[in-house]
Amino acid sequence: MKKKIKVVAAIIENEQGEVLCALRSPEMSLPNYWEFPGGKVEKNEDIHSALKREIQEEFHCTIETYDLHNEHTHEYETFIIHLIAIKAKIVEGTPIPTEHSKLIWLKKENLPSLVWAPADVPAVELLVSGK
């Protein structure tokens, strides 16, 4: 039986309407795929606290969450991911990649130009369609 992982991802927009995208490093699982920043939800942790913690740990900035974007379950070859994308804004600091290879801000209509991790694709499609 495949391991199920609950993951949160931040849909962070800046004042120009661009969305923060993170490139997974070659050392990470699913290397060189783009994703929305976030990480695993720990046992007994709520999704908003988990997302704030992950962004602080991995990107050294503080966010405020404000709306659920979408939820999606995706089955990879060796595990199943339940991805919960949450809209957020940066309230302190500038994101710095510590585990990812690269961070970029991209307009919503340009998001499909990146090669996304399969679990993130439904969130991308929702953003592009303006929902």
N, CA, C and O atoms as CSV, one atom per row, in Angstrom:
chain,resi,resn,atom,element,x,y,z
A,1,MET,N,N,0.835,-1.195,0.000
A,1,MET,CA,C,0.000,0.000,0.000
A,1,MET,C,C,0.879,1.259,0.000
A,1,MET,O,O,1.834,1.362,0.770
A,2,LYS,N,N,0.546,2.195,-0.862
A,2,LYS,CA,C,1.343,3.408,-0.984
A,2,LYS,C,C,1.130,4.334,0.204
A,2,LYS,O,O,0.040,4.415,0.770
A,3,LYS,N,N,2.199,5.025,0.563
A,3,LYS,CA,C,2.140,5.992,1.651
A,3,LYS,C,C,1.358,7.218,1.191
A,3,LYS,O,O,1.559,7.712,0.081
A,4,LYS,N,N,0.447,7.715,2.070
A,4,LYS,CA,C,-0.301,8.938,1.768
A,4,LYS,C,C,0.345,10.100,2.502
A,4,LYS,O,O,0.634,10.011,3.695
A,5,ILE,N,N,0.566,11.180,1.787
A,5,ILE,CA,C,1.217,12.357,2.359
A,5,ILE,C,C,0.295,13.564,2.198
A,5,ILE,O,O,-0.193,13.849,1.104
A,6,LYS,N,N,0.067,14.262,3.302
A,6,LYS,CA,C,-0.732,15.488,3.274
A,6,LYS,C,C,0.229,16.670,3.163
A,6,LYS,O,O,1.110,16.852,4.004
A,7,VAL,N,N,0.044,17.465,2.116
A,7,VAL,CA,C,0.961,18.562,1.813
A,7,VAL,C,C,0.166,19.854,1.607
A,7,VAL,O,O,-0.932,19.851,1.049
A,8,VAL,N,N,0.758,20.959,2.076
A,8,VAL,CA,C,0.159,22.272,1.837
A,8,VAL,C,C,1.066,23.062,0.901
A,8,VAL,O,O,2.288,22.917,0.933
A,9,ALA,N,N,0.457,23.893,0.073
A,9,ALA,CA,C,1.199,24.726,-0.868
A,9,ALA,C,C,0.637,26.136,-0.824
A,9,ALA,O,O,-0.574,26.330,-0.719
A,10,ALA,N,N,1.530,27.123,-0.906
A,10,ALA,CA,C,1.115,28.524,-0.853
A,10,ALA,C,C,0.978,29.109,-2.251
A,10,ALA,O,O,1.891,29.017,-3.072
A,11,ILE,N,N,-0.173,29.709,-2.503
A,11,ILE,CA,C,-0.381,30.488,-3.718
A,11,ILE,C,C,-0.152,31.938,-3.281
A,11,ILE,O,O,-1.056,32.597,-2.768
A,12,ILE,N,N,1.077,32.417,-3.497
A,12,ILE,CA,C,1.457,33.749,-3.032
A,12,ILE,C,C,1.507,34.693,-4.217
A,12,ILE,O,O,2.259,34.472,-5.167
A,13,GLU,N,N,0.698,35.758,-4.160
A,13,GLU,CA,C,0.692,36.769,-5.216
A,13,GLU,C,C,1.346,38.040,-4.708
A,13,GLU,O,O,1.211,38.392,-3.536
A,14,ASN,N,N,2.061,38.733,-5.599
A,14,ASN,CA,C,2.616,40.040,-5.240
A,14,ASN,C,C,1.691,41.152,-5.751
A,14,ASN,O,O,0.640,40.880,-6.332
A,15,GLU,N,N,2.094,42.395,-5.527
A,15,GLU,CA,C,1.250,43.542,-5.906
A,15,GLU,C,C,1.042,43.631,-7.416
A,15,GLU,O,O,0.070,44.231,-7.875
A,16,GLN,N,N,1.953,43.036,-8.188
A,16,GLN,CA,C,1.837,43.071,-9.660
A,16,GLN,C,C,0.963,41.927,-10.190
A,16,GLN,O,O,0.805,41.776,-11.402
A,17,GLY,N,N,0.401,41.129,-9.290
A,17,GLY,CA,C,-0.435,40.014,-9.716
A,17,GLY,C,C,0.353,38.797,-10.162
A,17,GLY,O,O,-0.191,37.899,-10.805
A,18,GLU,N,N,1.646,38.766,-9.819
A,18,GLU,CA,C,2.475,37.616,-10.168
A,18,GLU,C,C,2.453,36.598,-9.025
A,18,GLU,O,O,2.256,36.954,-7.863
A,19,VAL,N,N,2.657,35.332,-9.375
A,19,VAL,CA,C,2.593,34.231,-8.411
A,19,VAL,C,C,3.996,33.661,-8.196
A,19,VAL,O,O,4.775,33.522,-9.139
A,20,LEU,N,N,4.302,33.335,-6.942
A,20,LEU,CA,C,5.614,32.779,-6.602
A,20,LEU,C,C,5.678,31.297,-6.987
A,20,LEU,O,O,4.826,30.503,-6.587
A,21,CYS,N,N,6.693,30.941,-7.765
A,21,CYS,CA,C,6.902,29.572,-8.233
A,21,CYS,C,C,8.288,29.112,-7.785
A,21,CYS,O,O,9.248,29.881,-7.829
A,22,ALA,N,N,8.388,27.848,-7.351
A,22,ALA,CA,C,9.651,27.311,-6.838
A,22,ALA,C,C,10.076,26.099,-7.657
A,22,ALA,O,O,9.271,25.209,-7.931
A,23,LEU,N,N,11.354,26.072,-8.045
A,23,LEU,CA,C,11.904,24.961,-8.823
A,23,LEU,C,C,12.565,23.965,-7.867
A,23,LEU,O,O,13.487,24.317,-7.131
A,24,ARG,N,N,12.083,22.717,-7.886
A,24,ARG,CA,C,12.654,21.678,-7.025
A,24,ARG,C,C,14.097,21.391,-7.453
A,24,ARG,O,O,14.393,21.282,-8.643
A,25,SER,N,N,14.977,21.273,-6.478
A,25,SER,CA,C,16.398,21.066,-6.774
A,25,SER,C,C,16.655,19.617,-7.196
A,25,SER,O,O,15.819,18.744,-6.962
A,26,PRO,N,N,17.806,19.363,-7.814
A,26,PRO,CA,C,18.144,17.996,-8.238
A,26,PRO,C,C,18.220,17.007,-7.065
A,26,PRO,O,O,18.073,15.802,-7.267
A,27,GLU,N,N,18.447,17.504,-5.848
A,27,GLU,CA,C,18.545,16.628,-4.673
A,27,GLU,C,C,17.176,16.217,-4.124
A,27,GLU,O,O,17.086,15.261,-3.354
A,28,MET,N,N,16.118,16.919,-4.506
A,28,MET,CA,C,14.774,16.649,-3.977
A,28,MET,C,C,14.100,15.525,-4.771
A,28,MET,O,O,14.499,15.219,-5.895
A,29,SER,N,N,13.071,14.915,-4.167
A,29,SER,CA,C,12.251,13.991,-4.958
A,29,SER,C,C,11.541,14.846,-6.016
A,29,SER,O,O,11.341,16.043,-5.805
A,30,LEU,N,N,11.168,14.260,-7.122
A,30,LEU,CA,C,10.609,15.003,-8.262
A,30,LEU,C,C,11.505,16.186,-8.634
A,30,LEU,O,O,11.041,17.325,-8.670
A,31,PRO,N,N,12.782,15.925,-8.908
A,31,PRO,CA,C,13.710,17.015,-9.211
A,31,PRO,C,C,13.352,17.779,-10.482
A,31,PRO,O,O,12.805,17.223,-11.434
A,32,ASN,N,N,13.676,19.059,-10.468
A,32,ASN,CA,C,13.538,19.954,-11.622
A,32,ASN,C,C,12.104,20.183,-12.089
A,32,ASN,O,O,11.878,20.593,-13.228
A,33,TYR,N,N,11.143,19.919,-11.218
A,33,TYR,CA,C,9.750,20.292,-11.480
A,33,TYR,C,C,9.459,21.579,-10.716
A,33,TYR,O,O,10.035,21.836,-9.659
A,34,TRP,N,N,8.566,22.373,-11.265
A,34,TRP,CA,C,8.116,23.580,-10.579
A,34,TRP,C,C,6.964,23.217,-9.655
A,34,TRP,O,O,6.208,22.282,-9.920
A,35,GLU,N,N,6.842,23.966,-8.571
A,35,GLU,CA,C,5.756,23.757,-7.626
A,35,GLU,C,C,5.464,25.060,-6.897
A,35,GLU,O,O,6.230,26.021,-6.970
A,36,PHE,N,N,4.340,25.067,-6.194
A,36,PHE,CA,C,4.060,26.174,-5.296
A,36,PHE,C,C,4.736,25.833,-3.968
A,36,PHE,O,O,4.668,24.688,-3.522
A,37,PRO,N,N,5.385,26.807,-3.331
A,37,PRO,CA,C,6.132,26.506,-2.112
A,37,PRO,C,C,5.243,26.006,-0.980
A,37,PRO,O,O,4.093,26.422,-0.843
A,38,GLY,N,N,5.794,25.111,-0.176
A,38,GLY,CA,C,5.052,24.546,0.952
A,38,GLY,C,C,5.738,23.313,1.472
A,38,GLY,O,O,6.961,23.194,1.391
A,39,GLY,N,N,4.955,22.384,2.012
A,39,GLY,CA,C,5.555,21.162,2.535
A,39,GLY,C,C,4.558,20.301,3.279
A,39,GLY,O,O,3.352,20.545,3.248
A,40,LYS,N,N,5.080,19.294,3.943
A,40,LYS,CA,C,4.248,18.308,4.629
A,40,LYS,C,C,3.593,18.880,5.876
A,40,LYS,O,O,4.159,19.715,6.580
A,41,VAL,N,N,2.369,18.397,6.124
A,41,VAL,CA,C,1.650,18.748,7.350
A,41,VAL,C,C,2.045,17.724,8.409
A,41,VAL,O,O,1.906,16.519,8.200
A,42,GLU,N,N,2.536,18.207,9.541
A,42,GLU,CA,C,2.926,17.313,10.638
A,42,GLU,C,C,1.687,16.809,11.364
A,42,GLU,O,O,0.609,17.395,11.259
A,43,LYS,N,N,1.855,15.710,12.107
A,43,LYS,CA,C,0.758,15.147,12.891
A,43,LYS,C,C,0.256,16.202,13.886
A,43,LYS,O,O,1.053,16.908,14.505
A,44,ASN,N,N,-1.054,16.301,14.031
A,44,ASN,CA,C,-1.713,17.250,14.944
A,44,ASN,C,C,-1.476,18.722,14.595
A,44,ASN,O,O,-1.601,19.587,15.461
A,45,GLU,N,N,-1.138,19.010,13.348
A,45,GLU,CA,C,-0.904,20.388,12.910
A,45,GLU,C,C,-2.012,20.786,11.945
A,45,GLU,O,O,-2.381,20.000,11.073
A,46,ASP,N,N,-2.551,22.005,12.091
A,46,ASP,CA,C,-3.569,22.431,11.129
A,46,ASP,C,C,-2.875,22.948,9.869
A,46,ASP,O,O,-1.698,23.308,9.896
A,47,ILE,N,N,-3.620,22.979,8.772
A,47,ILE,CA,C,-3.016,23.283,7.467
A,47,ILE,C,C,-2.421,24.694,7.401
A,47,ILE,O,O,-1.387,24.900,6.766
A,48,HIS,N,N,-3.063,25.655,8.049
A,48,HIS,CA,C,-2.553,27.034,7.993
A,48,HIS,C,C,-1.248,27.168,8.777
A,48,HIS,O,O,-0.307,27.813,8.317
A,49,SER,N,N,-1.196,26.558,9.962
A,49,SER,CA,C,0.041,26.582,10.767
A,49,SER,C,C,1.162,25.868,10.029
A,49,SER,O,O,2.303,26.329,10.030
A,50,ALA,N,N,0.837,24.737,9.395
A,50,ALA,CA,C,1.840,23.965,8.649
A,50,ALA,C,C,2.430,24.807,7.518
A,50,ALA,O,O,3.646,24.825,7.323
A,51,LEU,N,N,1.579,25.494,6.785
A,51,LEU,CA,C,2.051,26.294,5.658
A,51,LEU,C,C,2.932,27.454,6.139
A,51,LEU,O,O,3.983,27.719,5.556
A,52,LYS,N,N,2.506,28.134,7.186
A,52,LYS,CA,C,3.311,29.238,7.728
A,52,LYS,C,C,4.673,28.732,8.192
A,52,LYS,O,O,5.693,29.375,7.941
A,53,ARG,N,N,4.696,27.583,8.869
A,53,ARG,CA,C,5.949,26.995,9.350
A,53,ARG,C,C,6.867,26.635,8.189
A,53,ARG,O,O,8.050,26.974,8.200
A,54,GLU,N,N,6.321,25.946,7.185
A,54,GLU,CA,C,7.128,25.521,6.036
A,54,GLU,C,C,7.732,26.717,5.291
A,54,GLU,O,O,8.904,26.689,4.918
A,55,ILE,N,N,6.942,27.751,5.078
A,55,ILE,CA,C,7.439,28.927,4.352
A,55,ILE,C,C,8.530,29.627,5.175
A,55,ILE,O,O,9.527,30.092,4.622
A,56,GLN,N,N,8.336,29.697,6.494
A,56,GLN,CA,C,9.351,30.301,7.362
A,56,GLN,C,C,10.649,29.489,7.317
A,56,GLN,O,O,11.736,30.053,7.198
A,57,GLU,N,N,10.527,28.152,7.415
A,57,GLU,CA,C,11.706,27.280,7.433
A,57,GLU,C,C,12.455,27.273,6.092
A,57,GLU,O,O,13.681,27.377,6.054
A,58,GLU,N,N,11.704,27.150,5.005
A,58,GLU,CA,C,12.336,26.958,3.694
A,58,GLU,C,C,12.631,28.242,2.928
A,58,GLU,O,O,13.504,28.257,2.061
A,59,PHE,N,N,11.910,29.324,3.241
A,59,PHE,CA,C,12.065,30.550,2.449
A,59,PHE,C,C,12.358,31.794,3.290
A,59,PHE,O,O,12.494,32.892,2.750
A,60,HIS,N,N,12.454,31.623,4.603
A,60,HIS,CA,C,12.821,32.705,5.533
A,60,HIS,C,C,11.963,33.961,5.381
A,60,HIS,O,O,12.477,35.080,5.392
A,61,CYS,N,N,10.660,33.766,5.240
A,61,CYS,CA,C,9.746,34.907,5.252
A,61,CYS,C,C,8.448,34.482,5.953
A,61,CYS,O,O,8.187,33.295,6.148
A,62,THR,N,N,7.655,35.471,6.319
A,62,THR,CA,C,6.419,35.218,7.047
A,62,THR,C,C,5.231,35.476,6.131
A,62,THR,O,O,5.178,36.487,5.431
A,63,ILE,N,N,4.283,34.551,6.146
A,63,ILE,CA,C,3.074,34.719,5.328
A,63,ILE,C,C,1.836,34.764,6.214
A,63,ILE,O,O,1.848,34.362,7.378
A,64,GLU,N,N,0.785,35.265,5.614
A,64,GLU,CA,C,-0.541,35.242,6.221
A,64,GLU,C,C,-1.430,34.509,5.233
A,64,GLU,O,O,-1.478,34.868,4.056
A,65,THR,N,N,-2.139,33.479,5.703
A,65,THR,CA,C,-3.038,32.729,4.822
A,65,THR,C,C,-4.425,33.369,4.875
A,65,THR,O,O,-4.828,33.905,5.907
A,66,TYR,N,N,-5.160,33.310,3.743
A,66,TYR,CA,C,-6.474,33.955,3.765
A,66,TYR,C,C,-7.574,33.212,3.020
A,66,TYR,O,O,-8.743,33.560,3.190
A,67,ASP,N,N,-7.267,32.213,2.208
A,67,ASP,CA,C,-8.344,31.541,1.472
A,67,ASP,C,C,-7.850,30.198,0.941
A,67,ASP,O,O,-6.686,30.056,0.568
A,68,LEU,N,N,-8.745,29.219,0.913
A,68,LEU,CA,C,-8.414,27.929,0.319
A,68,LEU,C,C,-8.510,28.077,-1.201
A,68,LEU,O,O,-9.515,28.569,-1.713
A,69,HIS,N,N,-7.471,27.653,-1.920
A,69,HIS,CA,C,-7.480,27.741,-3.391
A,69,HIS,C,C,-8.078,26.469,-3.991
A,69,HIS,O,O,-9.043,26.541,-4.753
A,70,ASN,N,N,-7.515,25.301,-3.657
A,70,ASN,CA,C,-8.072,24.024,-4.105
A,70,ASN,C,C,-7.417,22.874,-3.345
A,70,ASN,O,O,-6.399,23.046,-2.675
A,71,GLU,N,N,-8.026,21.703,-3.468
A,71,GLU,CA,C,-7.475,20.468,-2.913
A,71,GLU,C,C,-7.450,19.454,-4.030
A,71,GLU,O,O,-8.338,19.419,-4.881
A,72,HIS,N,N,-6.409,18.621,-4.016
A,72,HIS,CA,C,-6.269,17.637,-5.093
A,72,HIS,C,C,-5.452,16.453,-4.573
A,72,HIS,O,O,-4.460,16.629,-3.867
A,73,THR,N,N,-5.884,15.257,-4.932
A,73,THR,CA,C,-5.114,14.061,-4.585
A,73,THR,C,C,-4.505,13.506,-5.864
A,73,THR,O,O,-5.194,13.309,-6.864
A,74,HIS,N,N,-3.192,13.255,-5.813
A,74,HIS,CA,C,-2.489,12.742,-6.987
A,74,HIS,C,C,-1.686,11.501,-6.599
A,74,HIS,O,O,-0.984,11.489,-5.587
A,75,GLU,N,N,-1.801,10.478,-7.408
A,75,GLU,CA,C,-1.070,9.237,-7.147
A,75,GLU,C,C,0.194,9.188,-7.994
A,75,GLU,O,O,0.142,9.108,-9.221
A,76,TYR,N,N,1.335,9.239,-7.303
A,76,TYR,CA,C,2.628,9.069,-7.968
A,76,TYR,C,C,2.964,7.581,-7.943
A,76,TYR,O,O,2.198,6.775,-7.414
A,77,GLU,N,N,4.104,7.222,-8.512
A,77,GLU,CA,C,4.496,5.817,-8.602
A,77,GLU,C,C,4.659,5.164,-7.226
A,77,GLU,O,O,4.277,4.010,-7.035
A,78,THR,N,N,5.225,5.904,-6.272
A,78,THR,CA,C,5.535,5.295,-4.971
A,78,THR,C,C,4.748,5.869,-3.787
A,78,THR,O,O,4.837,5.335,-2.682
A,79,PHE,N,N,3.987,6.933,-3.992
A,79,PHE,CA,C,3.217,7.515,-2.897
A,79,PHE,C,C,2.011,8.281,-3.442
A,79,PHE,O,O,1.913,8.546,-4.640
A,80,ILE,N,N,1.098,8.629,-2.537
A,80,ILE,CA,C,-0.091,9.406,-2.885
A,80,ILE,C,C,-0.006,10.730,-2.125
A,80,ILE,O,O,0.235,10.750,-0.918
A,81,ILE,N,N,-0.203,11.823,-2.840
A,81,ILE,CA,C,-0.133,13.136,-2.207
A,81,ILE,C,C,-1.515,13.785,-2.199
A,81,ILE,O,O,-2.210,13.826,-3.215
A,82,HIS,N,N,-1.886,14.284,-1.041
A,82,HIS,CA,C,-3.112,15.084,-0.912
A,82,HIS,C,C,-2.636,16.524,-0.766
A,82,HIS,O,O,-2.176,16.926,0.303
A,83,LEU,N,N,-2.749,17.302,-1.848
A,83,LEU,CA,C,-2.226,18.664,-1.881
A,83,LEU,C,C,-3.343,19.673,-1.626
A,83,LEU,O,O,-4.365,19.684,-2.312
A,84,ILE,N,N,-3.120,20.509,-0.632
A,84,ILE,CA,C,-4.067,21.570,-0.287
A,84,ILE,C,C,-3.374,22.896,-0.577
A,84,ILE,O,O,-2.421,23.272,0.106
A,85,ALA,N,N,-3.861,23.599,-1.594
A,85,ALA,CA,C,-3.282,24.891,-1.977
A,85,ALA,C,C,-4.070,26.005,-1.290
A,85,ALA,O,O,-5.298,26.050,-1.347
A,86,ILE,N,N,-3.326,26.900,-0.639
A,86,ILE,CA,C,-3.932,27.974,0.151
A,86,ILE,C,C,-3.384,29.309,-0.327
A,86,ILE,O,O,-2.177,29.465,-0.505
A,87,LYS,N,N,-4.276,30.268,-0.532
A,87,LYS,CA,C,-3.840,31.603,-0.934
A,87,LYS,C,C,-3.217,32.288,0.277
A,87,LYS,O,O,-3.705,32.177,1.402
A,88,ALA,N,N,-2.124,32.999,0.011
A,88,ALA,CA,C,-1.390,33.652,1.098
A,88,ALA,C,C,-0.711,34.909,0.576
A,88,ALA,O,O,-0.564,35.112,-0.629
A,89,LYS,N,N,-0.300,35.748,1.526
A,89,LYS,CA,C,0.488,36.928,1.157
A,89,LYS,C,C,1.667,37.033,2.101
A,89,LYS,O,O,1.599,36.610,3.255
A,90,ILE,N,N,2.748,37.603,1.597
A,90,ILE,CA,C,3.944,37.794,2.412
A,90,ILE,C,C,3.720,39.013,3.296
A,90,ILE,O,O,3.365,40.086,2.808
A,91,VAL,N,N,3.927,38.845,4.596
A,91,VAL,CA,C,3.772,39.968,5.513
A,91,VAL,C,C,5.115,40.442,6.068
A,91,VAL,O,O,5.206,41.537,6.622
A,92,GLU,N,N,6.153,39.621,5.919
A,92,GLU,CA,C,7.483,40.020,6.378
A,92,GLU,C,C,8.557,39.246,5.634
A,92,GLU,O,O,8.478,38.026,5.488
A,93,GLY,N,N,9.565,39.978,5.166
A,93,GLY,CA,C,10.703,39.341,4.512
A,93,GLY,C,C,10.533,39.178,3.009
A,93,GLY,O,O,9.494,39.504,2.435
A,94,THR,N,N,11.585,38.663,2.396
A,94,THR,CA,C,11.616,38.354,0.964
A,94,THR,C,C,11.983,36.881,0.834
A,94,THR,O,O,12.964,36.442,1.434
A,95,PRO,N,N,11.221,36.106,0.065
A,95,PRO,CA,C,11.523,34.674,-0.050
A,95,PRO,C,C,12.931,34.398,-0.584
A,95,PRO,O,O,13.359,34.964,-1.590
A,96,ILE,N,N,13.631,33.517,0.117
A,96,ILE,CA,C,14.971,33.082,-0.271
A,96,ILE,C,C,14.942,31.556,-0.377
A,96,ILE,O,O,14.572,30.890,0.590
A,97,PRO,N,N,15.322,30.985,-1.524
A,97,PRO,CA,C,15.300,29.524,-1.630
A,97,PRO,C,C,16.445,28.883,-0.842
A,97,PRO,O,O,17.611,29.202,-1.073
A,98,THR,N,N,16.118,27.991,0.075
A,98,THR,CA,C,17.161,27.275,0.817
A,98,THR,C,C,17.268,25.827,0.344
A,98,THR,O,O,18.352,25.244,0.376
A,99,GLU,N,N,16.157,25.246,-0.093
A,99,GLU,CA,C,16.158,23.866,-0.595
A,99,GLU,C,C,15.901,23.807,-2.093
A,99,GLU,O,O,16.352,22.879,-2.765
A,100,HIS,N,N,15.189,24.779,-2.614
A,100,HIS,CA,C,14.852,24.821,-4.043
A,100,HIS,C,C,15.996,25.438,-4.846
A,100,HIS,O,O,16.815,26.181,-4.305
A,101,SER,N,N,16.045,25.122,-6.146
A,101,SER,CA,C,17.082,25.659,-7.028
A,101,SER,C,C,16.842,27.127,-7.357
A,101,SER,O,O,17.786,27.901,-7.515
A,102,LYS,N,N,15.561,27.503,-7.460
A,102,LYS,CA,C,15.244,28.827,-7.986
A,102,LYS,C,C,13.829,29.223,-7.571
A,102,LYS,O,O,12.960,28.370,-7.393
A,103,LEU,N,N,13.615,30.528,-7.420
A,103,LEU,CA,C,12.280,31.094,-7.210
A,103,LEU,C,C,12.053,32.150,-8.279
A,103,LEU,O,O,12.955,32.925,-8.596
A,104,ILE,N,N,10.847,32.179,-8.832
A,104,ILE,CA,C,10.506,33.240,-9.785
A,104,ILE,C,C,9.077,33.710,-9.521
A,104,ILE,O,O,8.244,32.966,-9.001
A,105,TRP,N,N,8.818,34.954,-9.890
A,105,TRP,CA,C,7.462,35.507,-9.875
A,105,TRP,C,C,6.977,35.498,-11.325
A,105,TRP,O,O,7.672,35.978,-12.219
A,106,LEU,N,N,5.795,34.955,-11.549
A,106,LEU,CA,C,5.297,34.807,-12.917
A,106,LEU,C,C,3.834,35.217,-12.998
A,106,LEU,O,O,3.042,34.921,-12.103
A,107,LYS,N,N,3.488,35.900,-14.079
A,107,LYS,CA,C,2.081,36.252,-14.302
A,107,LYS,C,C,1.277,34.969,-14.500
A,107,LYS,O,O,1.781,33.987,-15.046
A,108,LYS,N,N,0.023,34.990,-14.051
A,108,LYS,CA,C,-0.816,33.783,-14.101
A,108,LYS,C,C,-0.906,33.189,-15.499
A,108,LYS,O,O,-0.858,31.969,-15.659
A,109,GLU,N,N,-1.036,34.040,-16.512
A,109,GLU,CA,C,-1.187,33.521,-17.877
A,109,GLU,C,C,0.081,32.820,-18.379
A,109,GLU,O,O,0.033,32.064,-19.349
A,110,ASN,N,N,1.217,33.075,-17.711
A,110,ASN,CA,C,2.474,32.439,-18.118
A,110,ASN,C,C,2.813,31.178,-17.332
A,110,ASN,O,O,3.804,30.511,-17.632
A,111,LEU,N,N,2.005,30.844,-16.334
A,111,LEU,CA,C,2.280,29.661,-15.516
A,111,LEU,C,C,2.391,28.369,-16.343
A,111,LEU,O,O,3.241,27.534,-16.032
A,112,PRO,N,N,1.566,28.173,-17.384
A,112,PRO,CA,C,1.674,26.925,-18.164
A,112,PRO,C,C,2.997,26.764,-18.908
A,112,PRO,O,O,3.272,25.685,-19.432
A,113,SER,N,N,3.820,27.807,-18.967
A,113,SER,CA,C,5.115,27.700,-19.663
A,113,SER,C,C,6.126,26.887,-18.853
A,113,SER,O,O,7.161,26.487,-19.386
A,114,LEU,N,N,5.843,26.638,-17.578
A,114,LEU,CA,C,6.748,25.860,-16.727
A,114,LEU,C,C,6.336,24.389,-16.707
A,114,LEU,O,O,5.184,24.059,-16.990
A,115,VAL,N,N,7.274,23.511,-16.373
A,115,VAL,CA,C,6.977,22.083,-16.224
A,115,VAL,C,C,6.672,21.850,-14.742
A,115,VAL,O,O,7.575,21.828,-13.906
A,116,TRP,N,N,5.389,21.676,-14.434
A,116,TRP,CA,C,4.903,21.589,-13.055
A,116,TRP,C,C,4.889,20.154,-12.549
A,116,TRP,O,O,4.693,19.210,-13.314
A,117,ALA,N,N,5.102,20.009,-11.245
A,117,ALA,CA,C,4.895,18.711,-10.602
A,117,ALA,C,C,3.428,18.346,-10.829
A,117,ALA,O,O,2.557,19.200,-10.664
A,118,PRO,N,N,3.136,17.099,-11.205
A,118,PRO,CA,C,1.753,16.729,-11.542
A,118,PRO,C,C,0.710,17.099,-10.486
A,118,PRO,O,O,-0.408,17.473,-10.840
A,119,ALA,N,N,1.047,17.005,-9.217
A,119,ALA,CA,C,0.073,17.327,-8.167
A,119,ALA,C,C,-0.292,18.812,-8.149
A,119,ALA,O,O,-1.363,19.177,-7.666
A,120,ASP,N,N,0.587,19.670,-8.671
A,120,ASP,CA,C,0.344,21.118,-8.685
A,120,ASP,C,C,-0.464,21.580,-9.898
A,120,ASP,O,O,-0.979,22.698,-9.906
A,121,VAL,N,N,-0.580,20.736,-10.916
A,121,VAL,CA,C,-1.220,21.141,-12.175
A,121,VAL,C,C,-2.660,21.644,-11.989
A,121,VAL,O,O,-2.999,22.672,-12.574
A,122,PRO,N,N,-3.529,20.979,-11.208
A,122,PRO,CA,C,-4.887,21.516,-11.041
A,122,PRO,C,C,-4.916,22.926,-10.442
A,122,PRO,O,O,-5.760,23.737,-10.824
A,123,ALA,N,N,-4.013,23.227,-9.515
A,123,ALA,CA,C,-3.948,24.566,-8.934
A,123,ALA,C,C,-3.529,25.585,-9.997
A,123,ALA,O,O,-4.059,26.695,-10.040
A,124,VAL,N,N,-2.578,25.206,-10.850
A,124,VAL,CA,C,-2.131,26.069,-11.950
A,124,VAL,C,C,-3.305,26.337,-12.888
A,124,VAL,O,O,-3.556,27.485,-13.255
A,125,GLU,N,N,-4.019,25.289,-13.274
A,125,GLU,CA,C,-5.139,25.441,-14.210
A,125,GLU,C,C,-6.204,26.375,-13.650
A,125,GLU,O,O,-6.766,27.187,-14.385
A,126,LEU,N,N,-6.487,26.267,-12.350
A,126,LEU,CA,C,-7.464,27.157,-11.710
A,126,LEU,C,C,-7.000,28.606,-11.760
A,126,LEU,O,O,-7.796,29.501,-12.044
A,127,LEU,N,N,-5.728,28.843,-11.488
A,127,LEU,CA,C,-5.188,30.210,-11.524
A,127,LEU,C,C,-5.266,30.793,-12.926
A,127,LEU,O,O,-5.657,31.947,-13.101
A,128,VAL,N,N,-4.895,29.998,-13.928
A,128,VAL,CA,C,-4.896,30.468,-15.312
A,128,VAL,C,C,-6.322,30.788,-15.776
A,128,VAL,O,O,-6.538,31.738,-16.528
A,129,SER,N,N,-7.286,29.993,-15.322
A,129,SER,CA,C,-8.675,30.221,-15.736
A,129,SER,C,C,-9.319,31.380,-14.970
A,129,SER,O,O,-10.454,31.763,-15.251
A,130,GLY,N,N,-8.585,31.932,-14.002
A,130,GLY,CA,C,-9.082,33.095,-13.271
A,130,GLY,C,C,-10.049,32.774,-12.146
A,130,GLY,O,O,-10.767,33.656,-11.673
A,131,LYS,N,N,-10.074,31.523,-11.714
A,131,LYS,CA,C,-10.998,31.139,-10.635
A,131,LYS,C,C,-10.311,31.151,-9.292
A,131,LYS,O,O,-10.938,30.854,-8.275
